[in-house]
């Protein structure tokens, strides 16, 4: 038995996607099914999902260094670096 998935998207996105898929010889439902199958085959989203900017990269590098055994010079320096990164827009979700 088939199940129905409903997704709300804005009109412009839907129209653009319909045109794209049509140019590929697909309808949108078939394209979505293909995406779901690709997810199952990949065991996750079949393409990288990431948000990287300078602050995120610096935080990731600091985490990698720490996991490798490197230490910060002091807790104050560590907290100061974290405060600076947060002030520049880094978020926990980006880590």
C-alpha positions as a Markdown table, in Angstrom:
| # | Residue | x | y | z |
|---|---|---|---|---|
| 1 | Unk | 0.0 | 0.0 | 0.0 |
| 2 | Unk | 1.3 | 3.5 | -0.9 |
| 3 | Unk | 1.5 | 6.3 | 1.6 |
| 4 | Unk | 1.1 | 10.0 | 0.9 |
| 5 | Unk | 3.7 | 12.6 | 1.9 |
| 6 | Unk | 2.6 | 16.2 | 2.0 |
| 7 | Unk | 5.2 | 19.0 | 2.0 |
| 8 | Unk | 4.5 | 22.7 | 2.1 |
| 9 | Unk | 6.8 | 24.8 | 0.0 |
| 10 | Unk | 6.4 | 28.3 | -1.5 |
| 11 | Unk | 4.9 | 28.6 | -4.9 |
| 12 | Unk | 8.1 | 29.8 | -6.6 |
| 13 | Unk | 10.1 | 26.8 | -5.3 |
| 14 | Unk | 7.4 | 24.4 | -6.4 |
| 15 | Unk | 7.1 | 25.9 | -9.9 |
| 16 | Unk | 10.9 | 26.0 | -10.3 |
| 17 | Unk | 11.3 | 22.4 | -9.2 |
| 18 | Unk | 8.4 | 21.2 | -11.4 |
| 19 | Unk | 10.1 | 22.9 | -14.4 |
| 20 | Unk | 13.5 | 21.4 | -13.5 |
| 21 | Unk | 12.1 | 17.9 | -13.1 |
| 22 | Unk | 10.0 | 18.2 | -16.2 |
| 23 | Unk | 13.2 | 19.1 | -18.2 |
| 24 | Unk | 14.7 | 15.9 | -16.9 |
| 25 | Unk | 11.7 | 13.8 | -17.9 |
| 26 | Unk | 10.4 | 13.4 | -14.4 |
| 27 | Unk | 7.4 | 14.6 | -12.4 |
| 28 | Unk | 8.0 | 16.0 | -8.9 |
| 29 | Unk | 6.6 | 12.9 | -7.2 |
| 30 | Unk | 9.0 | 10.7 | -9.0 |
| 31 | Unk | 11.9 | 13.0 | -8.1 |
| 32 | Unk | 10.9 | 12.9 | -4.5 |
| 33 | Unk | 10.7 | 9.1 | -4.6 |
| 34 | Unk | 14.2 | 9.0 | -6.1 |
| 35 | Unk | 15.5 | 11.2 | -3.3 |
| 36 | Unk | 14.0 | 8.9 | -0.7 |
| 37 | Unk | 15.5 | 5.8 | -2.3 |
| 38 | Unk | 18.9 | 7.5 | -2.5 |
| 39 | Unk | 18.6 | 8.4 | 1.2 |
| 40 | Unk | 17.9 | 4.7 | 2.0 |
| 41 | Unk | 20.8 | 3.5 | -0.1 |
| 42 | Unk | 23.2 | 6.1 | 1.4 |
| 43 | Unk | 22.0 | 5.5 | 5.0 |
| 44 | Unk | 21.4 | 9.2 | 5.3 |
| 45 | Unk | 21.1 | 12.3 | 3.2 |
| 46 | Unk | 22.9 | 11.5 | -0.1 |
| 47 | Unk | 24.8 | 14.8 | -0.2 |
| 48 | Unk | 26.7 | 16.8 | 2.4 |
| 49 | Unk | 24.7 | 19.2 | 4.5 |
| 50 | Unk | 27.0 | 21.7 | 6.1 |
| 51 | Unk | 27.3 | 25.3 | 7.0 |
| 52 | Unk | 30.9 | 26.4 | 7.2 |
| 53 | Unk | 32.3 | 29.8 | 7.8 |
| 54 | Unk | 35.5 | 31.0 | 9.4 |
| 55 | Unk | 34.2 | 30.8 | 12.9 |
| 56 | Unk | 32.8 | 27.3 | 12.4 |
| 57 | Unk | 36.1 | 26.1 | 11.0 |
| 58 | Unk | 38.0 | 27.6 | 13.9 |
| 59 | Unk | 35.8 | 25.9 | 16.4 |
| 60 | Unk | 36.0 | 22.6 | 14.6 |
| 61 | Unk | 39.8 | 22.9 | 14.5 |
| 62 | Unk | 39.9 | 23.7 | 18.2 |
| 63 | Unk | 37.7 | 20.6 | 18.9 |
| 64 | Unk | 40.0 | 18.4 | 16.8 |
| 65 | Unk | 43.1 | 19.8 | 18.6 |
| 66 | Unk | 41.5 | 19.1 | 22.0 |
| 67 | Unk | 40.5 | 15.6 | 21.0 |
| 68 | Unk | 44.1 | 15.0 | 19.9 |
| 69 | Unk | 45.3 | 15.9 | 23.3 |
| 70 | Unk | 46.3 | 19.5 | 22.8 |
| 71 | Unk | 45.5 | 21.8 | 25.6 |
| 72 | Unk | 44.5 | 25.5 | 25.7 |
| 73 | Unk | 46.9 | 27.7 | 27.5 |
| 74 | Unk | 44.3 | 28.5 | 30.1 |
| 75 | Unk | 40.6 | 28.1 | 30.8 |
| 76 | Unk | 40.3 | 31.9 | 30.5 |
| 77 | Unk | 41.8 | 31.8 | 27.0 |
| 78 | Unk | 39.5 | 29.0 | 26.0 |
| 79 | Unk | 36.4 | 30.8 | 27.3 |
| 80 | Unk | 37.6 | 34.0 | 25.7 |
| 81 | Unk | 38.0 | 32.3 | 22.3 |
| 82 | Unk | 34.5 | 30.7 | 22.6 |
| 83 | Unk | 33.0 | 34.1 | 23.5 |
| 84 | Unk | 34.7 | 35.7 | 20.5 |
| 85 | Unk | 33.4 | 33.0 | 18.2 |
| 86 | Unk | 29.8 | 33.3 | 19.6 |
| 87 | Unk | 30.0 | 37.1 | 19.2 |
| 88 | Unk | 31.0 | 36.6 | 15.6 |
| 89 | Unk | 27.9 | 34.4 | 15.0 |
| 90 | Unk | 29.1 | 30.8 | 15.6 |
| 91 | Unk | 26.4 | 28.6 | 17.1 |
| 92 | Unk | 26.4 | 25.2 | 18.9 |
| 93 | Unk | 24.5 | 23.8 | 16.0 |
| 94 | Unk | 27.4 | 24.6 | 13.7 |
| 95 | Unk | 29.8 | 22.5 | 15.8 |
